[in-house]
Amino acid sequence: MELNDLYRDVILDHNRRPRNFGGLDSADASVEGFNPMCGDRLTLRLRISDDAISDIRFEGQGCAISTASASLMTEAVKGKSRAEAMQLFERVHRLLTDDAAAVGEELGKLAALSGVREYPARVKCASLCWHTLSSALQASGSHIAPVSTE
């Protein structure tokens, strides 16, 4: 399967059936993300146990890329330590913004997000949830100000 086919199939699947979508009671962090360029909005909630993400959920509305990216992200970071999740954030950020970034098999389904680079106006749609995650990990234990990808 070619990367373009993978991109399309994974994005469509995760948009139609987002994983980890919904509320999360007793969250350690709740952060709102907003992309004023297109109106994508999400609330990310996560629970931290022993410095690892034991549960993560998102709610909101956005385009197919925004929803799919959030769904893929929640699957990828659940069970990871803060440090591992931040390393994954950095890796995905490079994947989305650096044309020279290698996709790499270690990214699994997240590799599908590399297709977003072909649509520069959509990079912020795909990265909104990741920036929101970064803010949540840096401030878990409190509700912090909304994140914007202006």
Protein Blocks (a to p, Z undefined) as FASTA:
>chain_A
ZZklmmmmmmmmmmmmcghiacdehiabdcddddfknopacddddddeehiafbdcdedd
ddfklmmmmmmmmmmmgopafklmmmmmmmmmmmmmmmklcfbjmlmmmlmmmmmmmmmm
lmmmmmmmmmmmmmmmmmgoiacddddfZZ
